[in-house]
Structures are given as structure tokens and as C-alpha cells.
Amino acid sequence: MSLSRRNLLQLSGAALASAALSACSSTTSPQVENQKSIQQNEVTEFMAPLPSKGKAKRVVVVGGGWSGLSLAKELVRLAPETEVILVEQRFEFVSCPMSNLWLVDKIELDFLTHDYLEGARNNGYTYFQASACGIDTEKKLLKTSNGAIEYDYLALAPGIDYDYSKWTDDKVLENRLRNEYPAAFKPGSEHLTLKNKIKNFKGGTFLFTVPAGNYRCLPAPYERACMVADYFKSKGIKAKVLLLDENNDITIKEHGFHTAMEELYGDYLEYVPNAVIEEIDLDEKRVVTEFDEFTFDDASFYPHVRGAKILEILGFAKDTIYNKMEANINPFTYEVVGQKDIFVSGDARPMGFSKSGNTSNTEAKYVASVIASKIKNEKLPKWQSPVTVCISLVSINPERGIFIHSEYKYDDKRGQFEFATPVTDEIWKGEHGEINAAGAYGWAEGLYTDMFQE
């Protein structure tokens, strides 16, 4: 599949928006005591090109990923008298779920790409293209790269950032990893770079890594390794996918992935658990772990993840048992600790839920119900578990897959959330596996419709 100029422009939009975020956040201190940095004269000159807030309550949602889109739509449904504004730095939505199939030419980019303006028109909210970079909690003003926006309630769904600190404190090395060997678990240019790496690979060892902690989409690195191994095998390329996993085993759907790796890709995929990287030499293309040393010809390094840095800038983040600097929120209401009427949902949450699309979609609908209840001065709803549904493909020639479905429960003794009703289907062989794989397309189409259509 060739990449059109339009597709290239679509993916470059995220990079442009990222530059805007850097520009506006450079004047914002990450310290909590400096949150109220917007002075009155600055606000007057820097108001966003939006109508002033009227009598209706206004909810500003920051982040147009799976959580933010679902939250904005559900808020309008539950509280139709409310004005909802979605602030997103990208110009179009590109889905991370299902993108592994795009990397190996099984789907077109159009399947992953959707129109923010269309979603806003269909569902009765306003899409505002900008990067959030500051806040005045007393005046209830969100500062963005395109001006300050008044709000009554603020819902942040900013997703993840990468945390390279476990590997290095050398900013030169970190910058090279980001630019030359991106993880491609944040949609945009990273995916385009990885796709080109895969398509142009002539042979040798292609290295992928799996971080510890609660990273974005637990099965995704294993699915990606299988997809790329299948692609190399189908093209007759003399190549091996080397998957270095910090964990002591595949983190989820391990039976299905293990059997597929062994039976389908014995000569094309090597899985190495307990592979904690201690040194990376990009010039020599060499990595050193606690127990071994590996060389590679090309790579995609997936570091630990953390909550998006905007949470730290706004003073709403804390270190957690799962990851660095995730949202500091009440885990049952999603309201920021110490802040009234400010909420965080999606992959920046501190709870150990799967950082995945279906989880964020269902969770956001509950958060919307909490905010709607506050707007209406009603009793808060009973906590509802998000739902994780994840279908992973293990081969593309033919397409075969495995899946998991689960909700969550809170363990009072351990003080954490755990799977409550896990149901897995790890049979990928034959027609059964092909039916599972076909379900991935129906699932994606259903969720895209849920987020963007009426």
C-alpha cells in the first residue's frame, strides 16, 4: 500500500500540535504554587475565540482520544442543556487500536482516521483545536495555545507520555530513541516511522521491547511482534523479530501468544522474558540486559509510560505504584484530589485498569454521569466498572485472533483494583481463530461509530 500525500499530512498534524504545546507550556511552571499564573490583564488579551460562557454550565474536555471523545458525547446526552467544548491539539483522530494491522498493510489509514469536526457536529459539542498549557483554578480559566477558556467543570483526558528515565538520564540518547527508534504507541508520526522501518527492512534482527508497569495496551507489543514476524515470513525476508520483555512472562493472553509464537514463527520470532535493559548503544546497535547482550539491525524501543506531562504542569499528578506521575484523583469519582470540579479519565488514571480503547470508552461514560449529576445537583451515581474488551491478532495470513473480556472490582484488603470477571478465548487455530479475528473489525467499527456518529 502506498502512502499518499494526504496520509502524510494527516499524520504530521500531531507533530505540529505538539510544537504548539511546547510553545505555550514554556511559560508555565510545573509547581502547584504557580498554577494561578494567568494574570487578569493577560486573560483579557488572551481569551480564546469562543463566545463568553453564558448561563448554561460549561464543561471543557481536554484530550480527543478514546476517553475524551466518549466523555464529550456522553455529557451532551446526559445533560443536553450543558455547553461542552472538546480541546484537542491534533487536527484529526488517528486510532492507536487496530494500528498494528496498518503497520503491515492489512488495513488502510482511512479506517483509523476520523474527523473531529464531524464528531462535534453529530453530537452537539464544540471542537476547539488547541493545546492546553495552564490553568487558573480560582477564575476557572483553562489556558491554551489559542487562548483562555472559561469553564464550570474541567475534564482532562490527556493520555500518556513516555518515561525514558529507567534507561538513561542522557538527553542526547533519549532524543535519539524518540526520533530514530520511536515506540509508536502514541498515534501520529511515530507510526509512520515504524511502518517505513518495517517496509524497508532488508533482513537481520528487528528489535522490539516491552516495558514493565501498566503500559498502554498490555497485549499490543506481543500482537505487534506477531504481525511483523508474519509480514517478514510472508515476504520471504531473512529476518528475526527479537522481543525483549521486562516482565517475567507475557502479561496477558499468554497461552495464545506463546503457542502462536512457537508454532507459527519459530524461525522468525524470539521472545526473551526478564530482559531489563541496562545499557543501549545506538552507534553499535547493541543492548545489554542483566543476563545477556543483544545486537540488532533496526528497532522500536517502548519505554515505561507515565501520565501526560500536562498533569504535572497543572499540579494534578503524583507517583503511583503503577507508573510515574499519573493523575492524583479519587479512584471512584475521578475528581482531582484537592480540586473541585476538575476530573481526569483515560490512560492517565492511577488505577490499574487496562490502558486501552474499550476501557477508556466505557470509563468515560461513567465519568460523564458523575459530572452530569453534579451539574443537576443530583446524588452521585454508584461506581461502575470500566469494561476491557481486547481482540489481538496473532497472524494475518490467514487472519486469526484471541481475545479477553473483563470488568474490575476493588479489593479492600489489598487496596487496589483487580480483574473481576475475566473471560479469555485463546484458541487461534482454524476457523475459530478466524472468527475471533473478524470480530476485531466489527469491534473497531462499532466503537468508532459510538464516538463519532449520533
C-alpha positions in Angstrom: 0.0 0.0 0.0 1.5 3.4 -1.0 1.3 6.4 1.3 -0.4 9.3 -0.2 0.4 12.9 0.3 -2.9 13.3 2.2 -1.9 10.5 4.5 1.4 12.1 5.2 -0.3 15.4 6.0 -2.7 13.6 8.3 0.0 12.1 10.4 2.1 15.2 10.5 -0.7 17.2 12.2 0.2 15.7 15.6 3.7 16.9 15.4 2.6 20.5 14.6 0.2 20.4 17.6 3.0 19.1 19.8 5.1 22.1 18.9 2.3 24.3 19.9 2.1 22.6 23.3 5.8 23.2 23.8 5.5 26.8 22.9 2.7 27.6 25.4 3.9 25.4 28.2 7.3 27.0 28.3 5.8 29.9 30.3 4.1 27.6 32.8 5.8 26.4 35.9 5.2 22.7 36.9 4.9 23.7 40.6 1.5 23.6 42.2 2.0 27.0 43.8 2.4 28.6 40.4 -0.9 27.3 39.0 -2.6 30.7 39.1 -0.2 32.2 36.7 -2.7 33.8 34.4 -3.0 37.5 35.4 -6.1 39.5 34.8 -4.5 41.7 32.1 -3.1 38.6 30.3 -6.6 36.9 30.4 -8.2 39.9 28.8 -5.8 39.9 25.9 -5.6 36.1 25.6 -9.2 35.0 25.6 -10.0 32.2 23.2 -12.0 32.9 20.1 -15.1 31.4 21.7 -18.3 33.1 23.0 -18.2 34.0 26.6 -19.7 31.5 28.9 -23.5 32.0 29.2 -26.0 30.9 31.7 -25.6 27.3 30.8 -23.0 25.3 32.6 -19.9 24.8 30.5 -17.7 21.6 30.6 -14.3 21.8 28.9 -12.9 18.4 28.0 -9.1 18.3 27.3 -8.0 15.5 25.0 -9.6 14.0 21.9 -8.6 10.4 22.4 -11.0 7.5 23.2 -11.7 8.8 26.6 -12.2 12.5 25.7 -14.4 11.8 22.7 -16.6 9.4 24.6 -16.9 11.8 27.6 -17.9 14.8 25.5 -20.6 12.9 23.6 -22.0 11.3 26.8 -22.1 14.6 28.6 -24.3 16.1 25.9 -26.6 13.1 26.0 -26.9 13.1 29.8 -27.0 16.9 30.3 -28.2 18.4 26.9 -28.6 21.8 28.5 -24.8 21.9 29.1 -22.3 23.5 26.8 -19.4 21.1 26.0 -16.1 22.1 24.4 -13.5 19.5 23.4 -10.0 20.9 23.3 -7.6 18.8 21.2 -4.2 19.6 19.8 -4.5 17.3 16.8 -6.3 18.2 13.6 -7.8 14.7 13.1 -8.2 11.5 15.1 -5.9 8.6 14.3 -6.7 5.4 16.3 -3.9 3.6 18.1 -6.1 0.4 18.5 -6.0 -1.5 15.2 -2.9 0.4 14.1 -0.8 -2.8 14.2 -2.7 -4.0 11.2 -2.0 -0.8 9.3 1.7 -1.3 10.0 1.7 -4.5 8.0 -0.7 -3.3 5.2 -3.8 -5.1 6.3 -6.0 -2.0 6.6 -5.9 1.5 5.1 -5.2 4.6 7.1 -8.7 5.8 6.4 -10.0 3.0 8.6 -8.1 4.6 11.6 -8.7 8.2 10.7 -11.7 10.2 11.8 -12.9 13.8 11.6 -13.1 15.8 14.9 -15.4 18.4 13.4 -17.8 15.7 12.2 -17.9 14.1 15.6 -18.6 17.5 17.2 -21.4 18.3 14.7 -23.0 14.9 15.0 -23.1 15.0 18.8 -23.7 18.6 19.8 -20.4 19.8 21.2 -17.7 22.2 20.1 -14.3 21.0 18.8 -11.6 23.6 19.6 -8.1 22.9 18.1 -5.5 23.9 20.7 -3.0 22.7 23.3 -3.8 23.1 27.0 -0.9 24.5 28.9 -2.1 26.3 32.1 -4.9 26.9 34.5 -6.3 29.5 36.9 -8.4 27.4 39.3 -9.9 30.5 41.1 -11.2 32.1 37.9 -11.9 28.7 36.3 -9.9 29.5 33.2 -8.0 27.0 31.1 -5.1 28.5 29.2 -4.5 27.1 25.7 -2.2 27.8 22.8 -5.2 29.5 21.2 -6.5 31.5 24.2 -8.0 31.1 27.6 -11.4 29.3 28.0 -13.8 29.8 30.9 -15.3 26.6 32.4 -17.6 25.4 35.2 -16.2 21.8 35.1 -13.0 20.6 33.6 -12.4 17.0 32.4 -8.8 16.1 31.5 -8.2 13.1 29.3 -4.6 13.7 28.1 -3.4 10.1 27.8 0.2 9.1 28.3 3.8 10.3 27.8 6.9 8.1 27.6 9.3 7.8 30.6 12.9 7.0 29.5 14.4 7.6 32.9 14.6 3.9 33.7 17.1 3.6 30.7 19.0 6.8 30.7 19.4 10.3 32.0 21.3 11.3 28.9 19.1 13.6 27.0 21.0 13.1 23.8 20.3 9.3 23.9 16.7 9.9 24.9 16.2 12.2 21.9 17.8 9.7 19.6 15.5 7.0 20.9 12.5 9.2 20.4 13.4 10.2 16.9 15.3 7.3 15.5 13.6 4.4 17.2 10.1 5.6 18.4 7.8 3.3 20.4 4.7 4.0 18.2 2.2 3.8 21.0 1.1 7.4 20.6 -0.7 7.8 17.2 0.9 10.0 14.6 4.3 10.3 13.1 5.7 7.5 15.3 3.5 5.0 13.5 4.6 6.3 10.1 8.3 6.0 11.0 7.8 2.4 12.3 5.8 1.4 9.2 8.5 2.7 6.9 11.1 0.8 9.0 9.2 -2.4 8.6 8.6 -2.0 4.9 12.2 -1.1 4.1 13.8 -3.8 6.3 16.1 -5.9 4.2 16.9 -8.6 6.8 18.6 -9.3 10.1 17.2 -8.7 13.6 14.4 -6.3 14.3 14.2 -5.4 18.0 11.0 -4.6 20.0 10.8 -4.1 23.7 8.0 -4.5 26.3 8.1 -2.3 29.4 7.1 -3.2 32.9 4.4 -1.4 34.8 0.9 -0.6 33.4 1.8 0.4 29.9 -0.6 1.3 27.1 -2.5 -1.9 25.9 -0.9 -4.9 27.6 -1.2 -7.3 24.6 -0.3 -4.8 21.9 3.5 -5.3 21.9 3.0 -9.1 21.5 0.4 -8.7 18.8 2.8 -6.3 17.0 5.7 -8.8 17.2 3.4 -11.5 15.7 2.2 -9.1 12.9 5.7 -8.1 11.9 7.0 -11.7 12.1 4.1 -12.8 9.9 4.9 -9.9 7.4 8.6 -10.8 7.2 7.7 -14.5 6.8 5.1 -13.8 4.0 7.6 -11.6 2.1 10.4 -14.2 2.4 12.7 -11.8 4.2 15.5 -13.4 6.2 14.7 -11.7 9.4 14.0 -12.3 13.1 11.8 -10.3 15.4 13.5 -10.1 18.8 11.1 -9.2 21.6 12.8 -8.2 24.9 10.2 -8.2 27.7 11.0 -6.7 31.1 8.2 -8.9 32.6 8.8 -12.4 33.7 6.3 -13.6 31.1 3.8 -12.4 28.6 1.5 -10.1 30.6 -1.9 -11.2 29.2 -3.3 -13.9 26.9 0.0 -15.6 27.4 -1.1 -19.1 26.3 -2.4 -17.8 23.0 0.6 -15.7 22.3 3.1 -18.3 23.4 1.6 -21.0 21.2 1.4 -18.7 18.2 4.9 -17.6 18.5 6.2 -21.1 18.9 4.1 -22.8 16.2 3.9 -20.1 13.6 7.1 -18.1 14.0 9.7 -20.4 15.4 12.3 -19.2 12.9 11.1 -15.6 12.8 10.4 -14.5 16.4 12.5 -14.9 19.6 10.8 -14.0 22.9 13.0 -13.1 25.8 11.4 -12.5 29.3 13.1 -10.9 32.3 15.1 -8.7 29.8 15.6 -5.5 31.8 17.8 -3.2 29.7 20.8 -1.8 31.5 22.6 -0.2 28.5 21.7 1.0 25.0 24.4 1.7 22.4 22.7 3.0 19.3 26.0 3.5 17.4 26.9 -0.1 17.8 23.3 -1.2 17.7 23.6 -3.1 20.9 21.6 -3.5 24.1 22.8 -5.0 27.4 20.4 -6.7 29.9 21.1 -8.1 33.3 21.8 -11.5 31.8 22.8 -11.1 28.2 23.8 -8.8 25.3 21.9 -8.4 22.0 22.6 -6.8 18.7 20.0 -5.5 16.2 19.7 -4.1 12.7 16.7 -1.9 13.4 14.4 -1.4 16.4 11.4 0.2 18.1 12.1 0.9 21.8 9.0 1.0 24.0 9.9 2.7 27.3 7.9 2.8 30.5 4.9 5.1 30.4 3.7 7.9 32.6 0.7 10.2 32.8 0.8 13.0 30.2 3.1 15.8 31.4 0.3 18.4 31.3 -1.0 16.8 34.6 2.4 17.6 36.2 2.4 21.1 34.7 -1.1 21.7 36.2 -0.1 20.2 39.5 -2.6 17.3 39.3 -0.1 14.3 39.2 1.6 12.0 41.6 3.9 9.0 41.5 1.9 5.8 41.8 2.5 2.1 42.3 1.9 1.5 38.6 3.7 4.4 36.9 5.3 7.8 37.2 3.2 10.9 37.6 -0.3 9.6 37.0 -3.4 11.6 37.9 -3.9 12.3 41.6 -7.7 11.6 41.7 -10.3 10.0 43.8 -10.5 6.5 42.2 -14.2 6.2 42.5 -15.3 9.7 41.4 -12.3 10.7 39.2 -12.2 14.1 40.8 -8.7 15.6 41.3 -7.7 15.5 44.9 -7.8 19.0 46.4 -9.6 20.5 43.4 -13.3 20.9 43.0 -15.0 20.3 39.6 -11.8 19.0 37.9 -11.7 15.4 36.7 -9.2 13.1 35.0 -10.1 9.9 33.0 -8.5 7.7 30.4 -4.9 6.3 30.3 -3.6 8.9 32.7 -5.6 7.4 35.6 -3.7 5.9 38.5 -5.8 2.7 38.8 -4.5 -0.5 37.3 -7.1 -0.7 34.6 -6.0 -1.7 31.1 -4.8 1.4 29.2 -6.8 0.6 26.1 -9.6 1.9 23.9 -12.6 0.0 25.2 -11.6 0.6 28.8 -11.4 4.4 28.2 -14.6 4.5 26.3 -16.7 2.8 28.9 -14.9 4.5 31.8 -15.6 8.0 30.3 -19.3 7.3 30.2 -19.3 6.8 33.9 -17.2 9.9 34.5 -19.7 11.8 32.3 -22.5 10.6 34.6 -20.7 11.9 37.7 -20.2 15.4 36.1 -23.8 15.4 34.8 -25.1 14.6 38.3 -23.1 17.5 39.8 -24.5 19.8 37.1 -28.0 18.8 38.0 -27.3 18.8 41.8 -28.3 15.1 42.0 -26.9 12.3 44.0 -23.7 10.9 42.5 -24.1 7.6 40.7 -22.8 4.3 42.1 -19.3 3.5 40.9 -19.4 1.5 37.6 -16.5 -0.6 36.4 -15.0 0.1 33.0 -15.1 -2.8 30.6 -12.0 -4.1 28.9 -12.6 -5.9 25.6 -9.4 -6.7 23.6 -9.1 -8.8 20.4 -5.5 -9.4 19.4 -4.5 -10.9 16.1 -1.7 -13.5 16.1 -1.5 -14.0 12.3 -2.5 -12.2 9.1 -2.1 -14.9 6.6 -4.8 -16.0 7.4 -6.2 -13.6 10.0 -6.5 -15.3 13.3 -7.1 -13.9 16.8 -7.6 -14.3 20.5 -9.5 -12.1 23.0 -10.2 -11.1 26.6 -13.2 -9.5 28.2 -13.3 -8.3 31.8 -14.7 -5.8 34.3 -12.9 -4.8 37.5 -13.5 -4.9 41.3 -11.9 -3.2 44.2 -10.0 -5.4 46.7 -10.3 -3.6 50.1 -7.6 -5.7 51.7 -5.1 -5.1 49.0 -6.3 -1.5 48.3 -6.3 -1.9 44.6 -8.5 -2.8 41.6 -8.3 -6.2 40.0 -10.0 -8.2 37.2 -13.4 -9.2 38.3 -14.9 -11.3 35.5 -12.1 -12.2 33.1 -13.1 -14.3 30.1 -10.5 -15.3 27.6 -10.6 -17.1 24.3 -7.0 -18.1 23.3 -7.9 -20.6 20.6 -6.4 -19.1 17.4 -6.2 -22.2 15.3 -8.6 -22.9 12.4 -12.0 -21.3 11.8 -12.4 -20.4 15.5 -9.4 -18.1 15.4 -10.5 -16.6 12.1 -13.9 -15.8 13.7 -12.1 -14.1 16.6 -10.0 -12.0 14.1 -13.1 -10.9 12.2 -14.5 -9.7 15.5 -11.8 -7.1 15.8 -13.1 -5.3 12.7 -16.6 -5.3 14.0 -15.5 -4.1 17.4 -13.5 -1.2 16.0 -16.3 -0.1 13.6 -18.7 -0.2 16.5 -16.6 1.9 18.7 -15.7 4.4 16.0 -19.4 4.8 15.4 -20.1 5.2 19.1 -17.6 8.0 19.4 -18.2 9.9 16.1 -21.8 9.3 15.0 -25.1 10.4 16.5 
